[in-house]
Amino acid sequence: MDLSGEYRIPAPRERVWAMLNDRDVLRVCIPGCEELEQTADNAFSARVTTKVGPVKATFNGAVTLENINPPEGYTIAGEGKGGVAGFASGGADVHLAEDGAETILTYTASAKVGGKLAQLGSRLLDSTARKLADQFFAKFAAMAGGEPEAGAPAEEGAIAGALHKVEDTVSEAAHQLSDSAHKAEEALERQAARGVLGGPLVWGLLALAAIILFYIIAT
Amino acid sequence: MGVEGIGARVPRKEDKRFITGKGRYTDDMSVAGMCKAAFVRSPHAHAKIAGIDTAAAEKMPGVIAVLTGGQLKEDGIGDIICGWMIHSKDGSPMNMGANPALAVDTARHVGQAVAVVIAETQAQAREAADAVNVNWQELPAVASADAALAAGAPQIHENAPNNLIYDWEIGDAAAADAAIAGAAHVTKLEISNNRLVPNAMEPRAALADYNAAEDHYTLWTTSQNPHVARLVLSAFYQVAPEHKLRVIAPDVGGGFGSKIYIYPEEIVCLWASKKAGVPVKWTADRTEAFLTDAHGRDHITTAEMAFDANNKMIGLKVDTIANFGAYMSLFSSAVPTYLYATLLSGQYVIPAIHCNVRAVYTNTTPVDAYRGAGRPEACYVMERLVETAARELGVSPAELRRANFVGEFPYQTPVIMAYDAGDFDASLNAAMAGADYAGFAGRKAEAEARGKLRGIGMACYIEACGIAPSQAVGSLGAGVGLWESAEVRVNPVGTIEVLTGSHSHGQGHETTFAQLVAERLGVGLDSVQIVHGDTDKVQFGMGTYGSRSGAVGMSAISKAIDKVEAKAKKIAAHLMEAAEGDIEIADGEVRVAGTDKKLGWHEVCLAAYTAHNLPEGMEPGLKEGAFYDPANFTFPAGCYICEVEVDPGTGHTDIVQFVAADDFGRIINPMIVEGQVHGGVVQGIGQALLEGCQYDPETGQLVTATYNDYPMPRADDVPSFDVSTTETLCPNNPLGIKGCGEAGAIGSPPAVINAITDAIGNNDLTMPATAEKVWRALSASAVAQAAE
C-alpha cells in the first residue's frame, strides 16, 4: 500500500520541526495513542489502542528515524505488531517546505500488512489510514496555529494551553467511546460465539493507520 | 419406469432433515470430555521459524496442551503426500517438497499451521493460541506462477529448483508445430484461468476421540471419501493402523473437491487426542476456510489453434503454467495433466495436439481439484479459441464447431481419451433451439434501442468423468484404484439397506440410489435405506468426486442387485417349483411368468432367513456385495449458450438468458440432475463474473479473504435457466450413466466470456469479468475504433 499526502501547517517551519520532535505533542495528536517512549536517540516505541467495527486491540509499534535533516525532513522506518490481528511494516519520507509564515508538510509512505489485517481489512486500509492522518494533522495544525489570529510565534504556555484543550476534547471523546466500546465488545462476543469473527480480531487497520501517522510524525 | 424408479422426478428423501435443520454435521457431534483445538498460523507468506515459545500459552486458563511441529515429527507422524505421480518429459519424477502437518522450520503460505493449542473451551484455545510466540524470520515471497519461474525468484522448496514441480507434455509437438506452420489460419490466445476459493457452505471440521483402553481412534470429519482418508491417515501418516481407526463422514455440507483431501487439521486432531488424552474438536472459521481449503484453477496458458483453408481444425498447441501453491495437495498433480490436457481435443476432430504443462510452487494456499478439476480449464481454452477463430474467420461460431465435431464413435483423440458415445449435433441443435439463436439479431437491435450492448456466446464442452478405470489411472500414475463397492442387505421382512462406498454431500444419493433399488426389486423408496460415510459400516469405498457416484457407485449397487436377484429367484423357483428362468421380480412380487403363481417379495426374503426350505446346498440369508471397476471414463457433453446485456456506462453485465443442453446418458432423477446443472452453472458464472482470489504479489498476503472482497454469486446474479437434456447412453457401465455433477461449472465460464466479448467487441477480457474490467475493455475498444 502506498499513501501520500500534503498538509499546510499554519506555523513556521522551525516550529513545525520542533513540534514534530515534541513527544507530548505527538502523543496527543496520534489517535488512540496511549504511550510514546523514546527508546534511543532516533527510536521510539508506541502503544496505540484502536478499534475497527466491533473489535478493539492494542498495537505495539517501533519506529526509527534516518536521514534526519532539520528542519527539512527525515525518513522513517517502522513496524507494528497487533498479535492475532497481524502486523504492519513500512517507511515514509517526510518533507517540510517553507511557504511564507506557513509550512507545507508532504509525505510519501509505503506499508505492507499481513495476517488478519491483510485478509479482512486490505480494502479499508487506504481510507482508514488517510482518515487517521487527517485527524492527526487537524490536531497538529490546531496546536501549531496556537492563537489563530495572531500568527505570532507561540510561547511554551500557548502550546501547553492548546494541549490542554485538545486533551479535554480527547477525554470527552474517550468517555463517549467507552460507552460504545462496551456495547461493541458485547457485539464482538456474540459474533465470536457464532464463529463469525474467529476470536479477538481485526481492528488492526486503525492500528496500521496509527503507525503510518506515527511514521509521518514521530521524532 | 415406475413412479419411484429410474427416471422419476422424486423429491429428495434427505431434504426433510436438511430443510428442517435436523442434519447432523461433524460440528454437531459431541463426546464426553471433548476439548477444542485452535491452530497457530503463519501471518507470513514465507518465513523461517527461528523458535516457538509456548510457555505463556501453556499457563493460560483451560489449556491442556500446546503442541508443535517438532513434537509431531518426533512422534513419527508422516508428511502429507500427493497421491498421483507425474514424471517430467525428461523422465524425472515430480519434485514433491516435504509437507508436514505442522510446519517445523519454515512456513510457506499465510495460514499454514505451525502449532496447536488444546483447551477446554474454544475461547480459551484461541486466547492461548494468540499467546504462542513464534519467532518469525521473514523471507521473500512469490505469489504468481510466472513470477515464481522467473530468474531470481524466492526458492520455496530445496528439492524443486526454480520452483518447478514438473515439466510435462502430452501429444506430438512436431506434428502440432507442422500443422501450425502449414495452416491457412491460426488463432492464438493468452488465457488465464482465475484462482477460486471453494467456499463449501459447511466449513471443514474434525472431531478425534482416542480410546486408550482399546487403543482405538474415531474421527468424525468433513470428508468426501472417508475410506480414502482412513487409508492415507494410516498408511502414510502413521496416525493409527486401519483396523484401529474408524472414520465417519456424517452429513457434509458441500465439498466441490475441497473435502477430498486429508488436511493437517485432521491429522493433528487425531494425534493430539492421544497426546493430550482428551477428545479434540476443531471447526474452521470462515477465514481459516479461505486460507487453508485447497483452492482451484489458477492457470496461465498460451494456446494456438490451426485451421486449413476449409476451416477444418488441423492442429492445437497449448502451453500452460499451473500454480500449485506452497505444497502439493493430495491429487494436485493429476489436475493440470490427466484431467486437463487429455480433454484438449474438445468435441472436435483435431489430428495434431500438443500440450506442455509446468507445475509451479508459490507462497500461496495449495491448489487441487475443484468442481470440474482441469476440465473447466481445458474447456475454457478450447471454447475461447473456437469462438475467437469464428470471429476471425467471419463464420458462424455454431457452424465452425459443427464442421469440426467428432461424428463417429468410438473416437480416439491424440491425447489418450477414447470417446465412447455422444451426439454433439443433437446438443448443439437443442441449445440453439432453446436459445432462439436465429432470433439474436432482433434481440440485439432491440437492446441497442434501450442503450444496452447485447452479446451471445456458446460453449460446447466435453468432459471425462465417472473416474475411472483403475488399471488406466494406475498406468498414468495414480496411487489408488478408482472402483467402487456396494453391499445390498435384504432384511427378513423385505426392506433393504444399501451400503455404498460413495459419499453424499449434497448430491442426493439417498434418493437416486434408492430409486435404482426400487426400479430393480419393485419395492417402495420408503423400504430402502442408503448407508454411507462410516468405515465401520461400509467395508471400503473410493468416495465421491469427478461425477463418479452415478456411473461407478450405482453400477456397483446394480451388480450387487444382480446377485441378490439371482439368489431370490433361485429361492422363489424352489418354493414355487418353477424354473429359475421363469421367475420375474416386479411391484413387490416374485412371479412365475405366464402363470398366476406368485409370492410376495417379503415372503421370499423371509424364506431366505428362516432357511426352512432352501435349495439344497444354499447358504441362508440374502445379502450380496460387489466391487465395480469401470471399463472407461464416461464422457458427458453438451452445449451452453449465454446471452448478456452490458451497460456501456458502467460495464455491468446482466446475464439475460442461459440455455444448457446436456447429454448425461441415462438420468435417474431429472429434478436432481437439473439441480446439479443449476448449481454448476452458477459456480461457473461466479468464476466468469465475480470470483477472483487475489494475493498481494509482493507479500503473498491473501487480500480476498472475506465475502466483501470475494463475492459469491447470488440468486439475483443469474437468470432462470433453460435446462434440457439429450441422451446417448454410456456403453461402458450397466446403467448407461455418464454423470452430471461438474458439467455446469465446466461449460459455463467460456459461454459467459464469449457472450461478453461479443457484446463489447473486445476479445481482451479476463475472468472475473467485473464491471470495472468490462468498462475498461469497452473504453479500450472505443479508443481503438476511434483510431481506425
HADDOCK unambig.tbl for C-alpha pairs under 7 A between the chains (distance, minus, plus):
assign (segid A and resid 83 and name CA) (segid B and resid 130 and name CA) 6.57 0.50 0.50
assign (segid A and resid 84 and name CA) (segid B and resid 130 and name CA) 5.68 0.50 0.50
assign (segid A and resid 86 and name CA) (segid B and resid 43 and name CA) 6.50 0.50 0.50
assign (segid A and resid 114 and name CA) (segid B and resid 43 and name CA) 5.84 0.50 0.50
assign (segid A and resid 114 and name CA) (segid B and resid 44 and name CA) 6.55 0.50 0.50
assign (segid A and resid 114 and name CA) (segid B and resid 701 and name CA) 6.14 0.50 0.50
assign (segid A and resid 115 and name CA) (segid B and resid 43 and name CA) 4.32 0.50 0.50
assign (segid A and resid 118 and name CA) (segid B and resid 701 and name CA) 6.40 0.50 0.50
assign (segid A and resid 118 and name CA) (segid B and resid 702 and name CA) 6.84 0.50 0.50
assign (segid A and resid 118 and name CA) (segid B and resid 703 and name CA) 5.58 0.50 0.50
assign (segid A and resid 119 and name CA) (segid B and resid 702 and name CA) 5.75 0.50 0.50
assign (segid A and resid 119 and name CA) (segid B and resid 703 and name CA) 4.87 0.50 0.50
assign (segid A and resid 119 and name CA) (segid B and resid 704 and name CA) 6.31 0.50 0.50
assign (segid A and resid 119 and name CA) (segid B and resid 705 and name CA) 4.92 0.50 0.50
assign (segid A and resid 120 and name CA) (segid B and resid 705 and name CA) 6.29 0.50 0.50
assign (segid A and resid 120 and name CA) (segid B and resid 706 and name CA) 6.15 0.50 0.50
assign (segid A and resid 122 and name CA) (segid B and resid 703 and name CA) 6.10 0.50 0.50
assign (segid A and resid 195 and name CA) (segid B and resid 285 and name CA) 6.03 0.50 0.50
assign (segid A and resid 196 and name CA) (segid B and resid 285 and name CA) 6.99 0.50 0.50
assign (segid A and resid 198 and name CA) (segid B and resid 285 and name CA) 5.88 0.50 0.50
assign (segid A and resid 199 and name CA) (segid B and resid 126 and name CA) 6.57 0.50 0.50
